[in-house]
């Protein structure tokens, strides 16, 4: 929840720093790993909540950094451009009826990724 609050877009420099930290390779690797937990494990309330929060943090971070910074992050790392991560975002869209909040944050991530590329 703290990361979600720290990365909410606003006109302050602290958000940019927090977003860049979240999008650093080490942090990003951990966050994406949380999203890639097997679907059966994701049925619990806790795991579903974690998934939604991680998607919100990633969407906030992508929206908070400039397009140029996000393009640099995308070119220097593979986590956000990995086929498995992109497939997960698309799957979140197909599951929108069951998990609308996940789909919303997945669309926000995709929008940021598509705009900067």
C-alpha positions in Angstrom: 0.0 0.0 0.0 2.9 2.4 0.7 4.4 1.8 -2.7 1.0 2.5 -4.3 0.6 5.8 -2.4 4.2 6.8 -3.2 3.8 6.3 -6.9 0.5 8.0 -7.4 1.0 10.6 -10.1 1.2 14.1 -8.9 3.4 17.1 -9.7 6.1 16.4 -7.1 9.7 15.2 -7.6 9.3 12.5 -4.9 6.9 10.6 -7.0 9.4 10.5 -9.9 12.1 9.2 -7.6 9.8 6.5 -6.1 8.5 5.5 -9.6 12.1 5.2 -10.9 13.0 3.1 -7.9 10.0 0.8 -8.5 11.0 0.4 -12.1 14.6 -0.4 -11.3 15.5 -3.9 -12.4 15.7 -5.5 -8.9 12.4 -4.1 -7.7 10.7 -4.8 -11.0 11.9 -8.4 -11.0 10.3 -8.9 -7.6 7.0 -7.2 -8.5 6.6 -9.2 -11.8 7.4 -12.4 -9.9 4.4 -11.7 -7.6 2.2 -11.3 -10.7 3.4 -14.6 -12.1 2.2 -16.7 -9.2 0.2 -19.7 -10.4 -3.5 -19.0 -11.1 -4.7 -21.5 -8.5 -2.8 -19.7 -5.8 -4.3 -16.4 -6.8 -7.8 -17.4 -5.8 -7.3 -16.5 -2.2 -8.4 -13.0 -1.1 -4.9 -12.1 0.1 -3.2 -13.1 -3.2 -5.8 -11.3 -5.2 -5.3 -8.2 -3.2 -1.5 -8.4 -3.7 -2.0 -8.8 -7.4 -4.2 -5.8 -7.7 -1.8 -3.7 -5.6 1.2 -4.7 -7.7 -0.6 -3.9 -10.9 -1.6 -0.5 -9.4 2.0 0.2 -8.4 3.3 -0.7 -11.8 0.7 1.4 -13.5 1.3 4.4 -11.2 5.1 4.1 -11.7 4.8 3.9 -15.5 2.4 6.9 -15.5 4.6 9.0 -13.2 7.9 8.9 -15.2 8.4 10.8 -18.4 8.0 9.0 -21.7 11.7 9.4 -22.3 12.6 7.8 -18.9 10.2 5.0 -19.5 11.6 4.4 -22.9 15.1 4.2 -21.4 13.8 1.7 -18.7 12.2 -0.4 -21.4 15.4 -0.5 -23.5 17.6 -1.4 -20.6 15.6 -4.1 -19.0 13.5 -7.0 -20.1 10.9 -7.3 -17.3 8.3 -4.9 -18.7 8.7 -6.1 -22.3 8.9 -9.8 -21.5 6.3 -11.9 -23.4 5.1 -13.4 -20.1 4.4 -10.0 -18.5 2.6 -8.7 -21.6 0.6 -11.9 -21.7 -0.3 -11.4 -18.1 -1.6 -7.9 -18.8 -3.7 -9.2 -21.7 -5.0 -12.1 -19.6 -6.1 -9.5 -17.0 -8.1 -7.8 -19.7 -9.9 -11.1 -20.6 -10.7 -11.7 -16.9 -12.2 -8.2 -16.6 -15.6 -9.5 -15.7 -14.1 -11.3 -12.6 -11.4 -8.8 -11.7 -12.3 -5.3 -13.1 -9.7 -3.5 -11.0 -6.9 -5.7 -12.3 -8.1 -5.1 -15.8 -8.1 -1.3 -15.2 -4.5 -1.3 -14.0 -3.4 -3.6 -16.7 -4.9 -1.2 -19.3 -3.0 1.7 -17.6 0.3 -0.3 -17.9 -0.3 -1.2 -21.5 -1.2 2.4 -22.3 2.1 3.7 -20.8 4.1 1.0 -22.6 2.4 1.6 -26.0 2.7 5.4 -25.8 6.4 5.5 -25.0 7.3 2.9 -27.7 
